[in-house]
């Protein structure tokens, strides 16, 4: 029982990332009808927002400390980050420590802007072109974004540690009545899961309870009619693209402490996220979220020693296998609506 | 000739001449000169041109004719490589059985995958093929290399070891891939003045095979079968309404293009007897998509051009470094020289993929027909200008009455 619970928990962090990326992909697909292969790159850019902020906060100047001498008798060089100089050592150290959560504030405007520019500058011109062209141009864009990041940050993964207060593990087993040490779980994964749930909730309530969201939903159902009613639906869809980019970016920001960001993390997630979207049902937002968590948990179950000894390598192929089965038996996906991209 | 019309015959002859004379054409600069780094006439690179050309021709039969965008074609290439190396391990280093088996195995494998994937179309088809290819990659990389059943040798890559059976390996036959005793690495270097040209046995084997498969591709393009495939692309629904089942046609196209990919994989292993799982990764599938689009989808010569273009510039761009740039722009004033080099720096060397990505985006946006369309447009413009200049004097000589 506790083993099952542990595997479910283990699947939650990857599942959260899948769900968030798939949510953004589905938003873009549902609103603009564009298949965005550059969405993984947006996830990666989000993660590098955290890296950038961390680097900015750690910008330091050198001073010579006359009280301390190194073994040659020269005064020791001490590096003080500007933040500590400005806000005092205590506050400054805390700010640096909390750089990843702070990066959320930094990432939201950046990602909204990136999404806006991407839609206005490129994707806009591809609405009338076939899906294959959209895939190809966004695929090219993904390569370009990835290479730009590689040029500035190098090819190696960059560590982005979580704040000290959230970096340990917590014994969840005791809280729900299992033996001690049965379920030990890193705190940051819980934070990530909570964060993902928060974002998903925010996106859904934004669509459900605001006028803006209502218009967007109407536009997703019937774009033409909404346009005929005198509503500038294109502008709203552009904003939705920005929001989808921000969702992917935030997923990336918070993912850094789980897995050090490198330039190709986006591509790694992209393929899986597409599979998630297809399993969930193209154009269905709840489907994307559900499939994201389901596949994440399934992957974690397939990685147990029991599963890998029964069927070797099952953890590597399980998601694709599920996708193939779902696509063949239930072509619309788990929660796909009728008439969306059926061909 | 050979059942082709005049235009196709001349195309085939041009391709044949280009491939056969490639050692001359690709080595236009004398050895040791400053421009020698733009020479591409060494065996390894020429082999890659031709092998990726075959791969792209095959991909184009599927994508160019039927419009089904497969994102998993590298899997067939990888399977072909593995089967070829297994032939080396079990039979002998002769390349004929290896290449034959790689085509057959890739054909069977693509029959299986195609049968399942072709039940869906559009983006679902792309994702299904992508999923299958990634699955094959994961299987080849880890699962099929356990000690009990080592089919792929995992991360190291499959290669021939001294204790392999090689039951047909004669005592005198060379210990590396060969064609009835002629090793693939055999190179005859011809020195003409300052120039030196390499004639490599492996390259010529690939070149001859490419001409054969190029001829086959022309025949497919011009056949009633090819017409059916085009009908699938333009309107599958209408085709179904007229009572034709499109599935056998698309499946046949998928298998043919899979066999082309397998052939390319087999040749790759024949040139260098090593097969690794990374050949099956989806980035490799993406590369062949890039080649086909860049060259011109649905055209005969486009994919070959695209493959050559990408492989050539990949090679050249990766070689250029800052020192080379500084020597090129040495005529500029110092500050300006540094600025120019600084601007170009991200796009060269390791930044080649950035250049490729930008180029690819530009082609998709402005030139959906690829290099071939670009060439045609240029030609048209040139012709029109010529016509204008022809018309101009005639206008003068015939004044309005």
Interface residues (C-beta under 8 A of the other chain):
Chain A: X35 X122 X125 X131 X132 X133 X135 X136 X137 X139 X140 X141 X142 X143 X144 X146 X147 X148 X151 X267 X271 X274 X275 X278 X282 X312 X313 X316 X317 X320 X321 X323 X324 X327 X328 X331 X341 X343
Chain B: X67 X69 X116 X119 X120 X121 X122 X123 X124 X126 X127 X128 X130 X131 X132 X134 X135 X138 X139 X141 X142 X143 X144 X146 X282 X283 X286 X289 X293 X346 X351 X353 X354 X356 X357 X358 X360 X361 X364 X365 X368
